[in-house]
Amino acid sequence: MRLVHGLAVTICGLIMLSTEIVTAQNLEKKIDIELSETKWTTLLLLKRGPVQPEPIPAKTPLLSMRELEFEGPNPGHAHLLSKCKVDGQFVMQNGFLIPEPEKSAALQLPVCDSFALEGKIGLDGEGGWFILLGWDPETSSGYCLYNTELRTQGSPWRLCQIKGAKLVAGSEVELIEEQKVNGIGGIEMQVVEKELTLKILNHSIADHYTLKDYTPGAIVFGTYKPRYGPKKMGIQSLRMKGW
């Protein structure tokens, strides 16, 4: 468990609290926000939050997805992305948005084409998590960047393409070799003219990597369940430009 200066609890501590919540009021909403190419739009800014978990406020331009399911590139594998099926929600607790404990959850951001995104996130311990890019919820299609951290080591960061909830054959690539990324800090991500650049906690994950079949869609942060369960993660702030 990592202690972080200025925070009341760690990411590990956050998910150990009670998670009896009511989320129905938030599940059916649609994200309705117009992004600017030149000015930042704040999607989330949590300085402190409830001790007990609460649903995402209805006016927040973020959506905890009720349904998300797709097959990954590694069927039956104990540690890599085999399959993702949401069975939990993102909730607010102690100044973070977090997935319910031991659940696969997905947080949808606004739909856009080219975009720039910045924020502050926390990551801790072993488990699996992902970022979907250009995601179309209606067809379950887009790009999936994923990582599974093991108990004694990290794992490569991999990217694949999903179409109709299934892997596009031959699309999986390794972006960087084995690397652990834990702590609380910044995330910077952009897709401009189909080129992905991503830095997480000062670790460069992608640098102008071409997504040749990228189309406008949503950004989704989520967790999945390899052998050691979902990654412990929290999101404290997000801001975005889109065009």
Residue, then its C-alpha position, 0 to 999 in steps of 0.5 A: m500500500r502506498l502513502v501519498h502526501g496530501l491525500a486522506v487515503t490511498i487507492c487501496g484504502l479507497i476500495m476497502l470501504s462499503t460500496e452499497i450504492v444506488t446508481a440507477q439515476n446515473l445509468e441512463k443519461k447521455i453525455d451532452i457536451e460540446l468540446s472546444e479545440t482551443k479551450w479546456t473543458t473540465l470533465l471532472l475535478l474532485k478535491r474531496g468527496p464522500v466517505q461512503p461511495e456515491p453515484i456520479p452526479a447527473k450533470t457530470p459529462l461522464l458515464s459509468m457504463r451499464e453494458l460493455e462486453f468484448e473479446g480480447p486477443n488472448p482467449g483463456h489466458a490467465h494474465l492478459l486480456s481474454k475477455c471484458k464484461v462490465d459487472g460494476q460501476f464507477v463511484m465517487q469516494n474520498g476525492f476519486l472516481i473508482p471502480e467498485p471493488e473487484k468489479s470490471a467497470a467502464l467510464q465513458l468520456p465524450v465522443c470526439d474525433s481529434f482530442a487532447l486529454e489531461g488529468k490526475i489518476g491513481l494506480d496501485g497493485e496488480g490487475g488489469w485495466f484498459i483505455l478504449l479509443g474511438w469507441d462506438p458503443e452501438t457496434s462495440s468497435g474501436y481500439c483497446l490499449y490494455n495492461t496487466e500488472l503481475r504481483t512481482q513484475g509489470s507486463p507489456w502495454r498492448l494495443c489491439q482493434i475490436k470490431g463487433a465485440k471481437l478482435v480484429a485478427g492480426s491487430e494486436v501490437e506491443l507498444i512498450e515492453e514490460q513496465k510497472v506504472n503505479g502511484i498518483g500523478g498525471i495522464e496526458m493523452q491525445v489523438v491528432e490526425k489518427e496519431l496516438t500520444l500517451k504519457i501516464l505518471n511520466h511514463s511514455i506509452a505511445d508517441h505519435y503511434t498511427l491508428k490507421d482505422y481510427t474513427p470518431g468515438a468515445i474514450v473509455f477508461g475501464t478495468y477487467k479481470p485477469r487472474y489477479g483481478p482488476k487494477k486498483m485505480g482512481i480518477q481525480s481530475l480530467r479536462m479535455k479539448g476536442w475537434 
